[in-house]
Structures are given as C-alpha cells and as structure tokens.
Amino acid sequence: MLAACFSEPDAFVLLDEPNNHLDLASRQQVAQYLREAKQGYIVVSHDRAFLNQVSDHVLALENQQVHLYRDDFAGYEQTKKDRDGFNQAKDRKLRREIKELDRSQKRLAAFANQAERGVRVKKGATAAEKAELRDKGFLSKRAAKVMKRSKERGPPQRGPAGGKTGSAGQH
C-alpha cells in the first residue's frame, strides 16, 4: 500500500501515523522505504525514534507560526530547547528590569514628594505629626503673606493709652 502512494511521480504524500499497529519488522521496513524514497513526503507521528529515522527536515507549527528546520527530529528538539531556554532567560531578565524600574520610579516619586514638602517624615511618626508636616507648606505661605503685609504697613502705632490707633474697620 505504501508503494502505491508513491506510484505517481508528481504526488506529495502525507502519511499520518504510518507505523501504527505494525510490528517491529514492519516498522523498520516502512522506515527504510521512506529513507530511500526519491520524492518528498510529510510524516505525522508521535513515535520520535521513527521520526528520527525518516526525517531530514522538520516543519513545526509553533505559536501560530511555521518553522522549517533542516535537521532530523532530535536536532529539531535540541534547537527548540535551546531557543526556548534563551527566550525564557530573556523574559526573566526583562521582568527583573521592569521590577527594578518600578522600584526606582517609586523611590523617585517619594523623594520628589518629600522635596516638595521640604521635610522628611520620620519613621514611626504619628498621624498628627505627619498631618503637621503636610500642612507646613500652606502655613508657611500664609505666614509669609502676613509678614509681607505687616512690612508694607510699617510697625503698629500706639495711642496715648497704649492701644492701636486707626479706624475700627481697618486690618
């Protein structure tokens, strides 16, 4: 039956599990026939030893892509193992770099927040102390505004009884 498949010179034969249900001698005979075949064929099989005997190229469908390897099945497996190991190492390296960049970004953001506030929060500070540090910027600005206004007006003038002079509506 196998010879009939190869009887047409322009045919490209697809063999799906050609050695299933065959004894060892028949398997060897099929492998020898395929090695000596003058025309191309595609073999689909789960038998790795058989594939090594009959293949000199491997066509692999991986990750929605077609890859052609000019080697027997064992060579294909080694090449794939090496490539997968390289890709996994590359992936681990990228993940480490992403984590480091993330940590660095968080450190820089914390530093920027502290610099903007002008103070550094102590470890173990109470909530009230932290709130006071957060409000310092607002209070400092308000205090600077009051000081500026007082300098523009000059020192307060005292009346004869020691009180301020001026109208009641002024500030």
Secondary structure, 3 states (H helix, E strand, C coil): CHHHHCCCCCCCEEEECCCCCCCHHHHHHHHHHHHHCCCCEEEECCCHHHHHHHCCCEEEEECCEEEEECCCHHHHHHHHHHHHHHHHHHHHHHHHHHHHHHHHHHHHHHHHHHHHHCCCCCCCCCHHHHHHHHHHHHHHHHHHHHHHHHHHHCCCCECCCCCECCCCCCC
